[in-house]
Amino acid sequence: MCSSVDTVSLYQHLGAGLGGADYFVINSQFTSDNPDTVVTSDPDAGFSQGAQMKLTPMMFDGQHYVGKPAVTAPSPFEGDSVLSPSTKLVISRSATSSSSSATCCAG
């Protein structure tokens, strides 16, 4: 049976803690690309100073996973955040306040 979690929206990543630990979902500011056209460069990284990451714990209640209240952390000028499968690492793209060039960094 499927259920919904209101705090999990578009562009999220799921990770499962090692050794049977709980699951987490991460959401952050993101940049969409357009696969309907020829892509010749990386998408802009126009992430704002007010960008945030939201981590939502998914707890097993004995029958299914239930979303619990999310924890939000500031991540200025970072977005497209990805949670590692083990939930031990978050990786984000970064932008500067004056340009949209991107680099990859670990958060």
C-alpha positions in Angstrom: 0.0 0.0 0.0 1.3 3.5 -0.9 1.1 6.5 1.3 2.1 10.1 0.9 4.5 12.2 2.8 3.7 15.9 2.5 7.3 17.1 3.2 8.8 15.1 0.3 8.4 16.8 -3.0 10.0 17.1 -6.4 13.8 16.4 -6.7 14.4 14.3 -3.6 16.9 11.6 -2.8 16.4 8.6 -0.5 19.1 7.0 1.7 19.0 4.1 4.1 21.2 4.0 7.2 23.6 1.1 7.4 22.9 -1.9 9.5 19.1 -1.6 9.3 18.9 2.0 10.4 16.1 4.3 9.4 15.7 5.9 6.0 16.1 9.6 5.2 15.0 11.8 2.3 16.7 15.1 1.3 15.2 18.0 -0.6 17.0 21.2 -1.6 16.9 24.0 -4.1 17.4 22.5 -7.5 17.9 23.4 -11.2 16.0 21.5 -13.8 17.5 20.7 -17.2 15.5 20.4 -20.3 16.1 16.9 -22.0 13.9 17.9 -25.0 16.7 20.0 -26.4 20.4 19.5 -27.2 22.4 20.0 -24.1 25.8 21.5 -24.5 26.6 22.7 -21.0 25.8 22.1 -17.4 22.6 23.7 -16.0 23.0 27.0 -14.3 23.7 26.9 -10.6 21.6 29.9 -9.6 21.2 28.9 -6.0 20.4 31.7 -3.6 21.8 32.9 -0.3 18.6 31.6 1.3 18.9 28.1 0.0 18.1 25.3 2.4 18.4 21.5 2.7 15.5 19.6 4.3 16.1 16.1 5.7 13.0 14.0 6.4 13.4 10.9 8.6 11.3 7.9 7.4 10.6 5.7 10.4 9.4 2.1 10.1 6.3 1.6 12.2 6.2 -2.2 11.9 4.1 -2.2 8.7 5.4 0.7 6.5 7.6 3.8 6.5 6.1 7.0 7.9 7.5 10.5 7.3 8.4 12.3 10.5 9.0 16.1 10.9 11.7 17.4 8.7 14.9 19.1 9.8 15.9 22.1 7.8 19.5 23.5 7.6 20.7 26.5 5.7 22.9 25.8 2.7 23.6 29.3 1.1 24.4 29.1 -2.6 24.1 25.3 -2.6 21.6 23.1 -4.4 21.0 19.9 -6.3 21.9 18.2 -3.0 22.1 14.4 -3.1 22.1 12.1 -0.1 24.5 9.1 -0.3 22.9 5.7 -0.2 24.2 5.1 3.4 23.0 8.6 4.6 26.5 9.4 5.8 27.3 12.1 3.1 25.5 15.0 1.4 26.9 16.3 -1.9 25.7 19.6 -3.3 26.5 21.8 -6.3 27.6 25.3 -5.3 27.3 28.8 -6.9 28.8 32.1 -6.0 26.7 35.1 -5.3 28.0 36.8 -8.4 27.9 34.1 -11.0 26.2 30.8 -11.8 29.3 28.7 -12.3 29.1 25.4 -10.5 31.6 23.2 -8.6 30.9 20.0 -6.8 31.4 19.9 -3.1 30.7 17.7 -0.1 28.5 19.2 2.6 
